[in-house]
Amino acid sequence: MKIDGVHYRTIWLSKDGWSVEIIDQTKLPHHFVIIGLRSADEAARAIKDMLVRGAPLIGATAAYGLCMALRDDPSDVCLDATYAMLAKTRPTAINLKWALDAMVAAVRPLPLAERVKAAYARAAQLCDDDVEICRRIGENGLAIIRELAAAKPGKTVHILTHCNAGWLACVDWGTALAPMYMAHDEGLPVHVWVDETRPRNQGASLTAFELGRHGVAHTILPDNAGGHVMQHGLVDMCIVGTDRTTASGDVANKIGTYLKALAAHDNGVPFYVALPHTTIDWTLSDGVKEIPIEQRSPQEVTHMTGLTDEGEIMTVQISAPGSQAANYGFDVTPARLVTGLITERGVCSASREGLLSLYPERADG
């Protein structure tokens, strides 16, 4: 995707050929800042502190973190220790473990002298694969938007999304936003309701930022207003992303997604989830009981950071002094509330049967 006419991925190799550069998403939307990561520890901090976020991008960042560690020490001891350190940075997103497992599988069988080159090659392939997967997700979701547009010729298709599942959450394109970008580029009239997504406001700060820079019509919506706009016929469909999807079709996504799915179900609004195969956890069946839910710092709830009228970035407390705060990072939407899963292989029902129809090779495992 482009920022001021310049194409960017969200992570790329620096000119030195071994460190990586990222867009510091904690500075958006007010400042577009590129920083370098030069060690596995810096990659871990970037993931944990959400300088990078979004399940696919977390996985890509961890992959390069492992590369940088092996550059200093290609031994099995370093490989295992770095894997463990990176794996615990964000517990909900399964892409993190998937990417680390792919990296280990690529380098462990090799002699020490060959590991670094192989690691960087595998990390680059993971990034390129993610771009292509997201492009295909976009095409499959675009077909749904085309059908909605054909059913209301000359009128705008209104799409509601929650959190950020655009190119800032992936290497490029995004998952939930990719169909919207393609619809816009094709000339279809689309408008996106962007949930603010408290407490970190990824919708207001990230989704609105990238949609705006790409020229897609959008409106930031308070989280609690989603049901209202659905009741009044102002939403034609919902598309969200997911950080982990069970084999039975339950989806974990940013906190608040479940409430939007309930509102969509009550108002007959189609509720789709866009995801790559790397987000499917085939070992789990009951998302509510089995998916680990990250609990983040209470300060993300009690404080808010923004731009003052004087142009200064400032963090202020918004809560009553002394009050406790709970900060659950994700919730789980049961499969029964999901209209369909949009994957790189097509669209299927949110069920084991649906997923296996697209991924039959997983039938035995």
C-alpha positions as CSV (number, residue, x, y, z in Angstrom):
1,M,0.0,0.0,0.0
2,K,1.1,3.6,-0.4
3,I,1.8,6.5,1.9
4,D,1.9,9.8,0.1
5,G,2.4,8.0,-3.2
6,V,5.3,5.8,-1.9
7,H,4.8,2.1,-1.6
8,Y,5.7,0.5,1.7
9,R,5.6,-2.9,3.2
10,T,5.3,-2.9,7.0
11,I,8.7,-4.7,7.5
12,W,11.7,-4.9,5.2
13,L,15.5,-5.5,5.2
14,S,17.7,-2.5,5.8
15,K,20.4,-1.6,3.4
16,D,22.9,-3.5,5.6
17,G,21.2,-6.7,4.5
18,W,20.6,-8.1,8.0
19,S,18.7,-5.7,10.2
20,V,15.1,-4.8,9.5
21,E,13.1,-1.6,9.4
22,I,9.5,-1.2,10.5
23,I,6.8,1.5,10.7
24,D,6.5,2.4,14.4
25,Q,2.7,2.0,14.8
26,T,2.6,3.6,18.2
27,K,3.5,6.9,16.6
28,L,0.5,6.7,14.1
29,P,-1.6,8.5,13.0
30,H,0.2,11.7,13.9
31,H,3.7,10.9,12.9
32,F,5.0,8.4,10.3
33,V,8.2,7.1,11.8
34,I,10.5,4.3,10.5
35,I,12.8,2.6,13.0
36,G,15.3,-0.2,12.8
37,L,15.4,-3.5,14.7
38,R,18.9,-4.8,15.1
39,S,18.5,-7.8,17.5
40,A,16.0,-10.5,18.6
41,D,15.5,-8.5,21.9
42,E,14.5,-5.4,19.9
43,A,12.1,-7.5,17.8
44,A,10.5,-8.9,20.9
45,R,10.1,-5.4,22.4
46,A,8.5,-4.2,19.1
47,I,6.0,-7.1,19.3
48,K,5.3,-6.8,23.0
49,D,4.9,-3.0,23.0
50,M,2.9,-3.1,19.8
51,L,5.3,-1.1,17.6
52,V,4.2,-3.9,15.3
53,R,0.9,-5.6,15.7
54,G,-1.5,-7.8,13.8
55,A,-1.1,-11.5,13.7
56,P,0.7,-11.9,10.3
57,L,3.1,-9.0,11.0
58,I,3.9,-10.3,14.4
59,G,4.9,-13.6,12.8
60,A,7.1,-11.8,10.2
61,T,8.8,-9.7,12.9
62,A,9.5,-12.8,15.0
63,A,11.0,-14.6,12.0
64,Y,13.5,-11.8,11.4
65,G,14.2,-11.6,15.1
66,L,15.2,-15.2,15.0
67,C,17.4,-14.4,12.0
68,M,19.3,-11.7,13.8
69,A,19.8,-14.0,16.8
70,L,21.3,-16.7,14.7
71,R,23.6,-14.2,13.0
72,D,25.3,-13.8,16.4
73,D,25.0,-17.4,17.5
74,P,23.7,-20.1,15.1
75,S,23.7,-22.9,17.8
76,D,20.8,-25.0,18.8
77,V,21.0,-23.4,22.3
78,C,20.5,-19.9,20.8
79,L,17.8,-21.2,18.4
80,D,15.7,-22.7,21.3
81,A,16.2,-19.8,23.7
82,T,15.3,-17.2,21.1
83,Y,12.2,-19.2,20.0
84,A,11.0,-19.3,23.7
85,M,11.7,-15.6,24.2
86,L,9.8,-14.5,21.1
87,A,7.0,-17.0,21.5
88,K,5.8,-15.5,24.8
89,T,5.6,-11.9,23.6
90,R,1.9,-12.2,22.5
91,P,0.0,-15.3,23.5
92,T,-3.2,-15.0,21.5
93,A,-2.0,-14.7,17.9
94,I,-1.2,-18.2,16.6
95,N,0.7,-16.8,13.6
96,L,3.6,-16.0,16.0
97,K,4.1,-19.7,16.8
98,W,3.4,-20.8,13.2
99,A,6.2,-18.5,11.9
100,L,8.7,-19.5,14.5
101,D,8.0,-23.2,13.9
102,A,8.5,-22.6,10.2
103,M,11.8,-20.9,10.8
104,V,13.0,-23.7,13.1
105,A,12.0,-26.4,10.6
106,A,14.0,-24.6,7.9
107,V,17.3,-24.1,9.9
108,R,17.6,-26.9,12.5
109,P,18.5,-29.7,10.1
110,L,21.3,-27.6,8.6
111,P,25.0,-27.3,9.6
112,L,25.7,-24.2,11.7
113,A,27.5,-22.4,8.8
114,E,24.4,-22.6,6.6
115,R,21.8,-21.5,9.1
116,V,21.9,-17.7,8.9
117,K,21.6,-17.6,5.1
118,A,18.7,-20.1,5.2
119,A,17.0,-18.3,8.0
120,Y,16.9,-15.0,6.1
121,A,15.7,-16.7,3.0
122,R,12.9,-18.4,4.9
123,A,11.9,-15.1,6.6
124,A,11.8,-13.3,3.2
125,Q,9.6,-16.1,1.8
126,L,7.2,-15.9,4.8
127,C,6.8,-12.2,4.0
128,D,6.3,-12.7,0.3
129,D,3.8,-15.5,0.9
130,D,1.8,-13.3,3.3
131,V,1.5,-10.6,0.6
132,E,0.2,-13.1,-1.9
133,I,-2.2,-14.7,0.6
134,C,-3.6,-11.3,1.5
135,R,-4.1,-10.4,-2.2
136,R,-6.1,-13.6,-2.7
137,I,-8.1,-12.9,0.5
138,G,-8.9,-9.5,-1.0
139,E,-10.1,-11.0,-4.3
140,N,-12.3,-13.5,-2.5
141,G,-13.8,-10.8,-0.3
142,L,-14.2,-8.5,-3.3
143,A,-16.6,-11.0,-4.9
144,I,-18.9,-10.6,-1.9
145,I,-18.8,-6.8,-2.1
146,R,-19.6,-7.0,-5.8
147,E,-22.7,-9.0,-5.1
148,L,-23.9,-6.4,-2.5
149,A,-23.2,-3.6,-4.9
150,A,-25.1,-5.3,-7.7
151,A,-28.1,-5.7,-5.3
152,K,-28.2,-1.9,-4.7
153,P,-27.1,-0.3,-8.0
154,G,-25.9,3.2,-7.8
155,K,-25.8,3.1,-4.0
156,T,-22.9,2.9,-1.5
157,V,-22.0,-0.4,0.1
158,H,-21.5,0.3,3.8
159,I,-19.0,-2.0,5.6
160,L,-18.3,-2.1,9.3
161,T,-14.9,-3.2,10.6
162,H,-13.3,-3.5,14.1
163,C,-9.7,-2.9,15.1
164,N,-7.1,-2.9,12.3
165,A,-6.8,-5.8,9.8
166,G,-5.3,-3.8,7.0
167,W,-1.8,-3.6,5.6
168,L,-0.5,-2.3,8.9
169,A,-1.5,-5.6,10.5
170,C,0.2,-7.7,7.7
171,V,3.2,-7.3,5.4
172,D,1.0,-5.7,2.7
173,W,-2.7,-5.5,1.6
174,G,-4.2,-6.8,4.9
175,T,-6.9,-9.3,5.5
176,A,-10.3,-7.6,6.3
177,L,-9.4,-4.4,4.6
178,A,-8.0,-6.0,1.4
179,P,-11.4,-6.5,-0.2
180,M,-12.3,-2.9,0.6
181,Y,-9.2,-1.6,-1.1
182,M,-9.9,-3.7,-4.1
183,A,-13.5,-2.6,-4.3
184,H,-12.4,1.1,-4.0
185,D,-9.7,0.6,-6.7
186,E,-12.3,-1.1,-9.0
187,G,-14.6,2.0,-8.7
188,L,-17.3,0.4,-6.5
189,P,-18.9,2.9,-4.1
190,V,-17.8,1.8,-0.6
191,H,-17.9,3.5,2.7
192,V,-16.3,2.0,5.8
193,W,-17.5,2.4,9.4
194,V,-14.3,2.3,11.4
195,D,-14.8,1.2,15.1
196,E,-12.5,3.3,17.3
197,T,-11.5,0.1,19.1
198,R,-10.8,1.1,22.7
199,P,-8.6,1.0,24.6
200,R,-5.7,1.3,22.2
201,N,-7.9,2.9,19.4
202,Q,-6.4,0.9,16.6
203,G,-9.4,1.7,14.4
204,A,-9.3,5.4,15.0
205,S,-5.6,5.7,14.7
206,L,-4.5,2.9,12.3
207,T,-7.5,1.8,10.1
208,A,-8.7,5.4,9.6
209,F,-5.1,6.4,8.8
210,E,-4.5,3.8,6.1
211,L,-8.0,4.1,4.6
212,G,-7.6,7.9,4.4
213,R,-4.2,7.7,2.8
214,H,-5.6,5.3,0.2
215,G,-8.6,7.5,-0.5
216,V,-11.3,5.2,0.8
217,A,-14.4,6.9,2.3
218,H,-14.8,6.1,6.0
219,T,-16.2,7.3,9.2
220,I,-14.8,6.7,12.7
221,L,-17.5,5.2,14.9
222,P,-17.6,5.0,18.8
223,D,-17.4,1.3,19.7
224,N,-20.8,1.3,21.3
225,A,-22.5,2.8,18.3
226,G,-22.2,-0.2,16.1
227,G,-25.5,-1.7,17.1
228,H,-27.3,1.6,16.5
229,V,-26.1,2.0,12.9
230,M,-27.0,-1.6,12.2
231,Q,-30.5,-1.1,13.6
232,H,-31.0,1.8,11.2
233,G,-30.0,-0.1,8.1
234,L,-26.7,1.7,7.7
235,V,-24.5,-1.4,7.5
236,D,-24.6,-3.8,4.6
237,M,-21.9,-6.2,6.0
238,C,-19.2,-6.6,8.6
239,I,-15.7,-7.8,7.9
240,V,-13.2,-8.3,10.7
241,G,-9.8,-10.0,11.0
242,T,-8.8,-12.7,13.6
243,D,-5.7,-13.6,15.6
244,R,-6.7,-17.2,16.1
245,T,-9.4,-19.3,14.6
246,T,-10.3,-22.8,15.9
247,A,-10.8,-25.8,13.7
248,S,-14.5,-25.5,14.4
249,G,-14.7,-21.9,13.2
250,D,-14.6,-19.9,16.5
251,V,-12.6,-16.7,16.0
252,A,-10.6,-14.6,18.5
253,N,-10.2,-11.0,17.6
254,K,-9.7,-7.7,19.3
255,I,-12.0,-7.1,22.3
256,G,-15.4,-5.9,21.3
257,T,-15.7,-8.1,18.2
258,Y,-18.1,-10.5,19.9
259,L,-20.5,-7.7,20.7
260,K,-20.5,-6.5,17.0
261,A,-21.2,-10.1,15.9
262,L,-24.2,-10.3,18.3
263,A,-25.6,-7.0,17.0
264,A,-25.0,-8.1,13.4
265,H,-26.9,-11.4,14.1
266,D,-29.8,-9.6,15.7
267,N,-30.1,-7.2,12.7
268,G,-29.6,-9.7,9.9
269,V,-26.2,-8.1,8.8
270,P,-23.7,-10.6,7.3
271,F,-20.7,-10.9,9.5
272,Y,-17.5,-12.2,7.8
273,V,-14.1,-12.9,9.1
274,A,-11.0,-12.7,6.8
275,L,-8.0,-14.8,7.6
276,P,-5.0,-16.6,6.2
277,H,-4.5,-20.3,6.8
278,T,-1.7,-19.4,9.2
279,T,-4.3,-18.1,11.7
280,I,-6.1,-21.4,11.9
281,D,-5.3,-23.4,15.0
282,W,-6.2,-26.9,14.0
283,T,-5.5,-28.2,17.6
284,L,-8.4,-26.3,19.2
285,S,-12.1,-26.8,19.0
286,D,-13.7,-24.6,21.6
287,G,-12.5,-21.0,21.3
288,V,-14.1,-19.7,24.4
289,K,-12.5,-22.3,26.6
290,E,-9.3,-23.0,24.8
291,I,-7.9,-19.8,23.2
292,P,-5.6,-18.0,25.7
293,I,-6.7,-14.3,26.1
294,E,-4.0,-11.8,26.6
295,Q,-4.4,-9.4,29.5
296,R,-2.6,-6.1,28.9
297,S,-1.6,-3.2,31.1
298,P,-4.4,-1.5,32.9
299,Q,-2.8,1.8,32.0
300,E,-4.1,1.3,28.4
301,V,-7.6,1.7,29.9
302,T,-7.0,4.4,32.4
303,H,-4.9,6.6,30.2
304,M,-5.1,7.9,26.6
305,T,-2.5,9.4,24.3
306,G,-3.3,11.9,21.7
307,L,-2.3,15.2,19.9
308,T,-3.0,18.4,21.7
309,D,-4.2,21.6,19.9
310,E,-0.6,22.8,20.3
311,G,0.7,19.9,18.3
312,E,2.2,18.0,21.3
313,I,1.8,14.3,21.8
314,M,0.6,13.8,25.4
315,T,-0.7,11.0,27.6
316,V,-3.4,11.9,30.1
317,Q,-5.4,9.9,32.7
318,I,-9.1,9.6,31.9
319,S,-10.2,7.4,34.8
320,A,-11.1,8.1,38.4
321,P,-7.9,8.1,40.5
322,G,-7.5,4.8,42.4
323,S,-10.0,2.8,40.3
324,Q,-8.9,-0.6,39.1
325,A,-9.0,-1.4,35.3
326,A,-9.3,-4.7,33.5
327,N,-7.8,-4.9,30.0
328,Y,-8.7,-8.1,28.1
329,G,-7.0,-7.9,24.7
330,F,-9.3,-10.2,22.8
331,D,-12.7,-11.9,22.9
332,V,-14.0,-15.0,21.1
333,T,-16.9,-14.9,18.6
334,P,-18.6,-18.3,18.4
335,A,-18.8,-19.8,14.9
336,R,-22.6,-19.7,15.0
337,L,-22.4,-15.9,14.7
338,V,-20.1,-15.9,11.7
339,T,-21.6,-15.8,8.2
340,G,-18.5,-17.0,6.5
341,L,-14.7,-17.2,6.6
342,I,-12.8,-15.4,3.8
343,T,-9.5,-17.2,3.2
344,E,-6.9,-17.2,0.4
345,R,-8.5,-20.4,-0.9
346,G,-12.1,-19.1,-1.0
347,V,-15.1,-18.5,1.3
348,C,-16.5,-21.2,3.6
349,S,-18.8,-21.6,6.5
350,A,-17.4,-21.1,10.0
351,S,-17.3,-24.8,10.8
352,R,-14.9,-27.8,10.7
353,E,-16.6,-29.0,7.6
354,G,-16.3,-25.6,5.9
355,L,-12.6,-25.3,6.7
356,L,-11.9,-28.8,5.6
357,S,-13.6,-28.1,2.3
358,L,-10.9,-25.6,1.6
359,Y,-8.0,-27.4,3.5
360,P,-8.7,-31.1,2.9
361,E,-5.1,-31.9,3.7
362,R,-5.9,-31.1,7.4
363,A,-8.6,-33.9,7.6
364,D,-6.2,-36.3,9.4
365,G,-4.5,-33.8,11.7
